[in-house]
Amino acid sequence: MKAETEVLPATKSTVPDPHAPIPRQIRYIIGNEGCERFSFYGMRNILTVFLVSTLLLYLPEQDRARGAKDVFHTFVIGVYFFPLLGGWLADRFFGKYKTIFWLSLVYCVGQACLAIFVTNRMGFYIGLGLIALGSGGIKPCVAAFVGDQFDQTNKHRAKVVFDAFYWIINFGSFFASLFMPLFLKYLGPAFAFGIPGVLMFISTVILWLGRKRYVMVPPAKPNPNSFLRISRNAITSGIRGQLFGVVAVLTGIGSLLLIPQFGFVIGAWLALVGIIEFGGLGVWLQLDAIRDQHPAEAIAGVRSVLRVLVLFALVTPFWSLFDQKASTWVLQANAMSKPSWFQSSQMQSLNPLLVMLLIPFNNLVLYPAISRLGVQVTALRRMTFGIAFAGLSWIVVGGMQLVLDRGNAFSITWQVLPYTLLTFGEVLVATTGLEFAYSQAPLSMKGAIMAFWNLSVTIGNLWVLVANAGVQSAVVKSLVASSGLGVTAFQMFFFAVFAFIAALIFGLVARTYPVVDHYRTQKA
């Protein structure tokens, strides 16, 4: 894989110090993240089961599973959409710390709503909306806030911290996945949703305790050479830019016309995807035409962001597969044989447990072994194989679904194999993507580009909603019937192929991707 790396001059402020310690304030951010992730995953991992068994009982039984998947993935879409808002607020107005703190309080209110309104759909959905706003809004800021604590002298320690950051996420997720389904069954939904609320409050307090120790990178001042201003100038200058701008608008309008048939979420998000795709292409084509209006560094920064967005787009199929472990895989587990005390959603605890084992295994054993063979383990190579492993896991669950569709008993223990494959893919994609996204972002755009990384998860969940809506059409129903597969098995194999195609294209694009280095040159 060929790549070009931008190397900064070796000055006193840019030479890495091999003995540089990890910044001490990192412990507050890691502690905050561990509690917040327990809160989020504690709620999220019991959501599908709660919806099917309690909140959606008004639906016909055969429609509850599909209704639960629609609610779940719509919620996840919101969680990963609001990073756009959080990143913008942090970068332009309040800075990362204040944005994280105030939206964490919104998050706490949302968790309280879930515990209070377990029998009231409107109140419960309002709670989900507030959690999506709070959790999504802080998401790009926390990872970027971690990166802000490093500069060129200690940036080599950042990978260790980003791995620890992701490890603590999964530490919280493991215990939440293990115990929350039991709390839901034996103590009821009000208690089960109340515990994550308490953990979110503790998370906010931990963040507040470290407020005097953090490196606070101030929000960027209004910048005539910002990403949005340069993009606007590019797309409005010249016939090509204007043409793609018109195409982007028409694509958005056309997608909105799908709302009566597929619903607001699908129509609105397809509109946004079309606008980003064609608008971004128009900007890229016209950047050279506005070189006399903006500094060369600013133009190069916009190109860097657009290149990253291409990679992010190719990661969206991975998230389509990954997030369905909390919906489609849980519903499959309900049909499997298991001990009476074991809850289907507890299988999700395998994912964070395996992450905590695989991160040190990869760093200490696998990657060094591959390097000794003369193969460079680059970030983009890891991500390519990660997407492919996700596809492989869905081949396995598809095969398991075929057994269930034939009426055969099948032990839930067999889900260990696809969970292992999917989690290995997650470690290769998600931990790598966090650090890679931060390193590729110019200083004034770090919060925003981390938001785009999270937006890739939103679009991945959009593909799930599109697939669920698509199988209701007469054409797709006929195709499924002619395949001899059940609807669920057909979708599983479809998503597997979706991931394999994405991995192939990602690998080809990565071969010529110019990697850059945008860590700070000196301490703030």
C-alpha positions as CSV (number, residue, x, y, z in Angstrom):
1,M,0.0,0.0,0.0
2,K,1.6,3.2,-1.1
3,A,1.1,6.3,1.0
4,E,2.8,9.7,1.3
5,T,3.3,11.2,4.8
6,E,3.7,14.9,5.4
7,V,6.8,15.3,7.7
8,L,7.2,18.3,9.9
9,P,10.7,19.9,10.3
10,A,12.7,18.5,13.1
11,T,12.7,21.4,15.5
12,K,12.9,21.4,19.3
13,S,9.1,21.5,19.6
14,T,8.5,18.8,17.1
15,V,11.0,16.1,18.0
16,P,9.3,13.3,20.0
17,D,10.6,12.7,23.5
18,P,10.9,8.9,24.0
19,H,10.5,9.4,27.8
20,A,7.5,11.8,27.6
21,P,4.9,10.6,30.1
22,I,1.2,10.3,29.3
23,P,-0.5,13.6,30.4
24,R,-1.9,13.1,33.9
25,Q,-5.2,14.8,33.1
26,I,-6.0,11.9,30.8
27,R,-7.2,9.8,33.7
28,Y,-10.2,12.1,34.2
29,I,-11.3,11.8,30.6
30,I,-10.8,8.0,30.6
31,G,-12.9,7.8,33.9
32,N,-15.5,10.0,32.5
33,E,-15.7,7.9,29.3
34,G,-15.9,4.6,31.2
35,C,-19.0,5.7,33.2
36,E,-20.6,7.4,30.2
37,R,-20.2,4.2,28.1
38,F,-21.7,2.1,30.9
39,S,-24.6,4.5,30.9
40,F,-25.0,4.5,27.1
41,Y,-24.6,0.8,26.5
42,G,-26.5,-0.2,29.6
43,M,-29.5,1.6,28.1
44,R,-28.8,0.7,24.5
45,N,-28.3,-3.1,25.0
46,I,-31.6,-3.6,26.6
47,L,-33.5,-1.3,24.3
48,T,-34.5,-3.8,21.6
49,V,-35.7,-6.4,24.1
50,F,-37.7,-3.7,26.1
51,L,-39.3,-2.4,22.9
52,V,-40.4,-5.9,21.8
53,S,-41.6,-7.1,25.2
54,T,-43.1,-3.9,26.6
55,L,-43.3,-0.6,24.7
56,L,-44.5,-2.0,21.3
57,L,-47.1,-4.4,22.6
58,Y,-49.7,-2.4,20.8
59,L,-48.4,-3.7,17.5
60,P,-49.4,-7.0,16.0
61,E,-46.9,-9.7,17.2
62,Q,-45.4,-10.3,13.8
63,D,-44.6,-6.6,13.4
64,R,-42.9,-6.0,16.7
65,A,-39.5,-7.1,15.7
66,R,-39.4,-4.9,12.6
67,G,-40.8,-2.0,14.7
68,A,-38.2,-2.5,17.3
69,K,-35.4,-2.5,14.7
70,D,-36.8,0.7,13.2
71,V,-36.9,2.5,16.6
72,F,-33.5,1.2,17.6
73,H,-31.7,2.2,14.3
74,T,-33.5,5.5,14.2
75,F,-32.2,6.3,17.7
76,V,-28.6,5.3,16.6
77,I,-29.0,7.5,13.6
78,G,-29.7,10.4,15.9
79,V,-26.8,9.5,18.2
80,Y,-24.4,9.7,15.4
81,F,-26.0,12.7,13.6
82,F,-25.7,15.1,16.6
83,P,-21.9,14.9,16.5
84,L,-22.2,17.4,13.6
85,L,-23.8,19.9,16.0
86,G,-21.4,19.1,18.9
87,G,-18.3,19.4,16.7
88,W,-19.5,22.8,15.3
89,L,-20.4,24.2,18.7
90,A,-17.0,23.1,20.2
91,D,-14.9,24.3,17.2
92,R,-16.6,27.7,16.8
93,F,-18.1,28.8,20.1
94,F,-17.6,27.0,23.4
95,G,-14.5,24.8,23.1
96,K,-14.6,21.1,23.7
97,Y,-14.8,21.0,27.5
98,K,-17.8,23.3,27.9
99,T,-19.6,21.5,25.1
100,I,-19.0,18.2,26.7
101,F,-20.1,19.4,30.1
102,W,-23.4,21.1,29.2
103,L,-24.5,18.4,26.8
104,S,-23.8,15.8,29.5
105,L,-26.4,17.5,31.6
106,V,-28.9,17.2,28.7
107,Y,-27.9,13.5,28.5
108,C,-28.7,13.0,32.3
109,V,-32.2,14.5,31.7
110,G,-32.7,12.0,28.8
111,Q,-31.7,9.0,30.9
112,A,-34.1,10.2,33.7
113,C,-37.0,10.3,31.1
114,L,-36.4,6.7,30.2
115,A,-36.7,5.6,33.8
116,I,-39.8,7.7,34.4
117,F,-41.7,7.0,31.2
118,V,-41.4,3.3,30.7
119,T,-45.1,3.0,30.0
120,N,-45.5,6.2,28.0
121,R,-44.3,6.1,24.4
122,M,-44.1,9.8,23.9
123,G,-42.2,10.4,27.1
124,F,-39.9,7.5,26.4
125,Y,-39.2,8.7,22.8
126,I,-38.4,12.2,24.1
127,G,-35.9,10.6,26.5
128,L,-34.3,8.8,23.5
129,G,-34.1,12.1,21.7
130,L,-32.4,13.9,24.5
131,I,-29.9,11.0,24.9
132,A,-29.2,11.2,21.2
133,L,-28.6,14.9,21.5
134,G,-26.4,14.6,24.6
135,S,-24.5,11.5,23.7
136,G,-24.1,12.4,20.0
137,G,-23.2,16.0,20.8
138,I,-20.3,15.1,23.1
139,K,-19.1,12.2,21.0
140,P,-16.7,14.0,18.6
141,C,-15.5,16.3,21.3
142,V,-14.4,13.6,23.8
143,A,-12.1,11.8,21.3
144,A,-10.7,15.2,20.0
145,F,-10.3,16.4,23.6
146,V,-8.1,13.4,24.2
147,G,-6.0,14.3,21.2
148,D,-5.7,17.9,22.4
149,Q,-3.8,16.8,25.4
150,F,-0.9,15.7,23.1
151,D,1.6,17.6,20.9
152,Q,4.5,16.7,18.7
153,T,6.7,15.8,21.7
154,N,4.5,13.1,23.1
155,K,2.2,12.2,20.2
156,H,3.7,8.7,20.1
157,R,1.9,8.1,23.4
158,A,-1.4,9.0,21.8
159,K,-1.9,5.6,20.2
160,V,-1.6,4.0,23.6
161,V,-4.1,6.4,25.1
162,F,-6.5,6.0,22.2
163,D,-6.3,2.2,22.6
164,A,-6.9,2.7,26.4
165,F,-9.7,5.1,25.5
166,Y,-11.4,2.4,23.4
167,W,-10.6,-0.2,26.0
168,I,-12.4,1.7,28.8
169,I,-15.3,2.1,26.5
170,N,-15.6,-1.6,26.2
171,F,-14.9,-2.1,29.9
172,G,-18.0,-0.1,30.7
173,S,-19.9,-1.8,27.9
174,F,-19.0,-5.3,29.1
175,F,-20.5,-4.9,32.6
176,A,-23.5,-3.1,31.2
177,S,-24.2,-5.8,28.7
178,L,-23.7,-8.5,31.3
179,F,-25.9,-7.2,34.1
180,M,-28.5,-4.8,32.6
181,P,-30.5,-7.6,30.9
182,L,-30.8,-9.3,34.3
183,F,-31.8,-6.0,35.9
184,L,-34.5,-5.6,33.2
185,K,-35.9,-9.1,33.8
186,Y,-35.8,-9.2,37.6
187,L,-36.1,-5.6,38.7
188,G,-38.2,-4.1,35.9
189,P,-37.6,-1.4,33.3
190,A,-37.7,1.6,35.6
191,F,-34.9,0.4,37.7
192,A,-32.9,-1.0,34.7
193,F,-33.1,2.4,32.9
194,G,-32.4,4.3,36.2
195,I,-29.0,2.8,36.7
196,P,-27.5,4.2,33.5
197,G,-28.9,7.6,34.6
198,V,-26.9,7.5,37.8
199,L,-23.7,6.4,36.0
200,M,-24.2,9.4,33.6
201,F,-24.4,11.8,36.5
202,I,-21.2,10.3,38.0
203,S,-19.5,10.6,34.6
204,T,-20.3,14.3,34.5
205,V,-18.9,14.8,38.0
206,I,-15.6,13.1,37.0
207,L,-15.2,15.3,34.0
208,W,-15.9,18.4,36.1
209,L,-13.2,17.4,38.7
210,G,-10.4,17.7,36.1
211,R,-11.5,21.0,34.7
212,K,-8.4,22.9,36.0
213,R,-5.9,20.4,34.5
214,Y,-6.9,20.0,30.9
215,V,-5.2,21.5,27.9
216,M,-7.9,23.8,26.6
217,V,-7.5,24.5,22.9
218,P,-9.7,27.6,22.3
219,P,-12.4,27.5,19.7
220,A,-11.4,28.8,16.3
221,K,-12.2,32.5,15.6
222,P,-14.3,33.3,12.6
223,N,-12.1,32.3,9.7
224,P,-12.4,33.5,6.2
225,N,-10.5,30.4,5.1
226,S,-12.7,27.9,6.9
227,F,-13.8,24.6,5.4
228,L,-17.3,25.8,4.8
229,R,-16.3,29.2,3.3
230,I,-13.8,27.7,0.9
231,S,-16.4,25.0,0.0
232,R,-19.0,27.6,-0.7
233,N,-16.7,29.7,-2.8
234,A,-15.6,26.7,-4.8
235,I,-19.0,25.4,-5.6
236,T,-20.3,28.8,-6.6
237,S,-17.4,29.6,-8.9
238,G,-17.4,28.2,-12.4
239,I,-19.8,26.1,-14.3
240,R,-18.6,22.7,-13.0
241,G,-19.1,23.7,-9.4
242,Q,-22.5,25.2,-10.0
243,L,-23.6,22.2,-12.0
244,F,-22.7,19.8,-9.2
245,G,-24.4,22.2,-6.7
246,V,-27.6,22.0,-8.7
247,V,-27.3,18.2,-8.9
248,A,-26.8,18.0,-5.2
249,V,-29.9,20.2,-4.5
250,L,-32.0,18.2,-7.0
251,T,-30.8,14.9,-5.5
252,G,-31.9,16.2,-2.1
253,I,-35.3,17.2,-3.3
254,G,-35.8,13.9,-5.1
255,S,-34.9,12.0,-1.9
256,L,-37.4,14.1,0.1
257,L,-40.1,13.0,-2.3
258,L,-39.5,9.5,-0.9
259,I,-40.8,10.5,2.5
260,P,-44.5,9.5,1.9
261,Q,-43.3,6.0,0.9
262,F,-40.4,5.3,3.2
263,G,-40.8,7.8,6.1
264,F,-39.1,11.0,7.1
265,V,-35.9,9.5,8.5
266,I,-35.0,7.6,5.3
267,G,-36.1,10.4,2.9
268,A,-34.3,13.2,4.9
269,W,-31.1,11.2,5.3
270,L,-30.9,10.1,1.7
271,A,-31.3,13.8,0.8
272,L,-28.4,14.7,3.1
273,V,-26.2,11.9,1.7
274,G,-26.9,13.1,-1.9
275,I,-26.1,16.7,-1.0
276,I,-22.8,15.8,0.7
277,E,-21.8,13.5,-2.2
278,F,-22.4,15.7,-5.1
279,G,-21.6,18.9,-3.3
280,G,-18.3,17.5,-2.1
281,L,-17.4,16.5,-5.7
282,G,-18.2,19.9,-7.0
283,V,-16.0,21.5,-4.3
284,W,-13.1,19.2,-5.2
285,L,-13.3,20.0,-8.9
286,Q,-13.3,23.7,-8.3
287,L,-10.6,24.2,-5.6
288,D,-7.9,25.0,-8.2
289,A,-10.2,27.8,-9.6
290,I,-10.2,29.7,-6.2
291,R,-6.5,29.4,-5.4
292,D,-6.1,33.2,-5.7
293,Q,-8.8,33.7,-3.0
294,H,-7.4,31.6,-0.2
295,P,-4.0,30.5,1.1
296,A,-2.5,27.4,-0.3
297,E,-2.5,25.8,3.2
298,A,-6.3,26.3,3.5
299,I,-6.9,24.8,0.1
300,A,-4.8,21.8,1.0
301,G,-6.7,21.5,4.3
302,V,-10.0,21.3,2.4
303,R,-8.6,18.7,0.1
304,S,-7.4,16.7,3.1
305,V,-10.9,16.7,4.6
306,L,-12.6,15.7,1.4
307,R,-10.1,12.8,1.0
308,V,-11.0,11.6,4.5
309,L,-14.7,11.8,3.7
310,V,-14.2,9.4,0.8
311,L,-12.7,6.8,3.2
312,F,-15.5,7.5,5.8
313,A,-18.1,6.8,3.1
314,L,-16.6,3.4,2.5
315,V,-16.6,2.6,6.2
316,T,-20.4,3.0,6.4
317,P,-21.2,-0.6,5.3
318,F,-19.1,-1.8,8.3
319,W,-21.4,0.1,10.7
320,S,-24.5,-1.3,9.0
321,L,-23.3,-4.7,10.0
322,F,-21.8,-3.8,13.4
323,D,-24.8,-2.1,15.0
324,Q,-27.2,-4.9,14.0
325,K,-25.6,-7.1,16.7
326,A,-27.8,-5.1,19.1
327,S,-31.0,-5.7,17.0
328,T,-30.9,-8.4,14.4
329,W,-28.5,-10.7,16.3
330,V,-30.4,-10.3,19.5
331,L,-33.7,-11.2,17.8
332,Q,-31.9,-14.2,16.3
333,A,-30.7,-15.2,19.7
334,N,-34.3,-15.2,21.0
335,A,-35.0,-18.1,18.6
336,M,-32.0,-20.1,19.8
337,S,-31.8,-22.6,22.7
338,K,-30.2,-21.4,25.9
339,P,-30.4,-21.8,29.7
340,S,-33.5,-20.3,31.3
341,W,-31.4,-17.8,33.3
342,F,-29.6,-16.5,30.3
343,Q,-31.0,-13.5,28.4
344,S,-30.4,-13.1,24.6
345,S,-29.1,-9.6,24.9
346,Q,-26.3,-10.8,27.3
347,M,-24.5,-12.2,24.3
348,Q,-23.5,-8.6,23.5
349,S,-21.2,-8.8,26.5
350,L,-18.9,-10.9,24.3
351,N,-18.1,-7.9,22.1
352,P,-16.5,-5.7,24.7
353,L,-14.8,-8.6,26.4
354,L,-13.2,-9.7,23.2
355,V,-12.2,-6.0,22.5
356,M,-10.4,-5.8,25.8
357,L,-8.5,-9.0,24.9
358,L,-7.9,-8.3,21.2
359,I,-6.4,-4.8,21.6
360,P,-3.4,-5.9,23.7
361,F,-3.1,-9.1,21.7
362,N,-2.9,-7.1,18.4
363,N,-0.5,-4.5,19.8
364,L,1.8,-6.9,21.6
365,V,1.7,-10.0,19.5
366,L,-0.1,-9.8,16.1
367,Y,1.2,-6.5,14.7
368,P,4.8,-7.1,15.8
369,A,4.7,-10.6,14.3
370,I,3.4,-9.2,11.0
371,S,6.0,-6.4,11.0
372,R,8.8,-9.0,11.5
373,L,7.6,-10.6,8.2
374,G,8.4,-7.3,6.5
375,V,4.8,-6.2,6.1
376,Q,3.9,-2.7,7.3
377,V,0.7,-2.7,9.4
378,T,-0.7,0.7,8.4
379,A,-3.9,2.2,9.6
380,L,-5.6,1.9,6.2
381,R,-4.6,-1.8,5.8
382,R,-6.1,-2.6,9.2
383,M,-9.3,-0.9,8.3
384,T,-9.6,-2.7,5.0
385,F,-9.3,-6.1,6.6
386,G,-11.6,-5.0,9.5
387,I,-14.4,-4.4,7.0
388,A,-13.8,-7.8,5.4
389,F,-13.9,-9.6,8.7
390,A,-17.3,-8.0,9.4
391,G,-18.6,-9.4,6.2
392,L,-17.3,-12.8,7.1
393,S,-19.2,-12.7,10.4
394,W,-22.4,-12.1,8.6
395,I,-21.8,-15.1,6.3
396,V,-21.7,-17.2,9.6
397,V,-24.9,-15.7,11.1
398,G,-26.6,-16.2,7.7
399,G,-25.7,-19.9,7.8
400,M,-27.0,-20.1,11.3
401,Q,-30.3,-18.4,10.3
402,L,-30.7,-21.1,7.6
403,V,-30.6,-23.8,10.3
404,L,-33.2,-21.9,12.4
405,D,-35.4,-21.3,9.4
406,R,-35.6,-25.1,8.8
407,G,-37.0,-25.6,12.3
408,N,-33.8,-27.1,13.8
409,A,-32.7,-26.4,17.4
410,F,-29.6,-24.4,17.5
411,S,-27.6,-23.4,20.6
412,I,-26.9,-19.7,21.3
413,T,-23.3,-20.8,22.0
414,W,-22.7,-20.8,18.2
415,Q,-23.0,-17.0,18.2
416,V,-19.6,-16.9,19.8
417,L,-18.0,-17.4,16.4
418,P,-19.6,-14.5,14.5
419,Y,-19.2,-12.2,17.6
420,T,-15.4,-13.0,17.5
421,L,-15.1,-12.3,13.8
422,L,-17.1,-9.1,14.0
423,T,-15.2,-7.9,17.1
424,F,-11.9,-8.5,15.4
425,G,-13.1,-6.4,12.5
426,E,-14.2,-3.7,15.0
427,V,-10.8,-3.5,16.6
428,L,-9.2,-3.1,13.2
429,V,-11.7,-0.4,12.0
430,A,-12.9,1.5,15.1
431,T,-9.8,2.0,17.2
432,T,-7.7,2.7,14.2
433,G,-10.3,5.1,12.8
434,L,-10.4,7.2,15.9
435,E,-6.7,8.1,15.8
436,F,-6.6,8.2,12.0
437,A,-9.5,10.7,11.8
438,Y,-7.9,13.0,14.4
439,S,-4.5,12.9,12.8
440,Q,-5.9,13.8,9.3
441,A,-7.8,16.9,10.5
442,P,-6.4,20.4,10.4
443,L,-6.4,22.1,13.8
444,S,-9.5,24.3,13.2
445,M,-11.5,21.3,11.9
446,K,-10.7,18.5,14.4
447,G,-14.1,18.5,16.1
448,A,-15.9,18.7,12.8
449,I,-14.0,15.9,11.2
450,M,-14.5,13.7,14.2
451,A,-18.2,14.4,13.8
452,F,-18.0,13.3,10.2
453,W,-16.4,10.0,11.4
454,N,-19.4,9.6,13.6
455,L,-21.7,10.6,10.7
456,S,-20.4,7.4,8.9
457,V,-22.1,5.4,11.7
458,T,-25.4,7.3,11.1
459,I,-25.3,6.5,7.4
460,G,-24.5,2.9,8.1
461,N,-27.6,2.7,10.2
462,L,-29.5,4.4,7.4
463,W,-28.7,1.5,5.1
464,V,-30.3,-0.8,7.7
465,L,-33.5,1.2,7.6
466,V,-33.4,1.3,3.8
467,A,-32.9,-2.5,3.6
468,N,-35.8,-3.1,6.1
469,A,-38.1,-0.9,4.1
470,G,-36.9,-2.4,0.8
471,V,-37.9,-6.0,1.7
472,Q,-41.5,-4.7,2.0
473,S,-41.7,-4.0,-1.7
474,A,-43.2,-6.5,-4.1
475,V,-40.1,-6.7,-6.3
476,V,-37.8,-7.5,-3.4
477,K,-40.3,-10.0,-1.9
478,S,-40.4,-11.8,-5.3
479,L,-36.6,-11.8,-5.4
480,V,-36.4,-13.3,-1.8
481,A,-39.0,-15.9,-2.7
482,S,-37.1,-17.0,-5.8
483,S,-33.8,-17.3,-3.8
484,G,-35.4,-20.0,-1.5
485,L,-34.2,-18.0,1.6
486,G,-36.2,-16.5,4.4
487,V,-36.3,-12.7,4.6
488,T,-33.9,-12.5,7.5
489,A,-31.3,-14.9,6.0
490,F,-31.5,-13.1,2.6
491,Q,-30.8,-9.8,4.4
492,M,-27.9,-11.3,6.3
493,F,-26.2,-12.5,3.1
494,F,-26.9,-9.2,1.4
495,F,-25.1,-7.3,4.2
496,A,-22.2,-9.7,4.0
497,V,-21.8,-9.0,0.2
498,F,-22.2,-5.3,0.9
499,A,-19.2,-5.3,3.3
500,F,-17.0,-7.4,1.0
501,I,-17.6,-4.9,-1.9
502,A,-16.8,-2.0,0.4
503,A,-13.6,-3.6,1.7
504,L,-12.4,-4.2,-1.9
505,I,-13.0,-0.5,-2.9
506,F,-11.6,0.8,0.4
507,G,-8.4,-1.2,-0.2
508,L,-8.0,0.1,-3.7
509,V,-8.5,3.7,-2.6
510,A,-6.2,3.4,0.3
511,R,-3.3,2.4,-2.0
512,T,-2.9,6.0,-3.2
513,Y,-4.2,7.8,-0.2
514,P,-1.8,10.6,0.9
515,V,-1.6,10.4,4.7
516,V,-0.8,13.7,6.6
517,D,0.1,14.6,10.1
518,H,-1.9,17.3,11.9
519,Y,-0.9,17.0,15.5
520,R,0.0,20.3,17.3
521,T,3.6,21.5,16.9
522,Q,3.8,22.7,20.5
523,K,2.0,22.5,23.7
524,A,-1.0,24.8,24.1
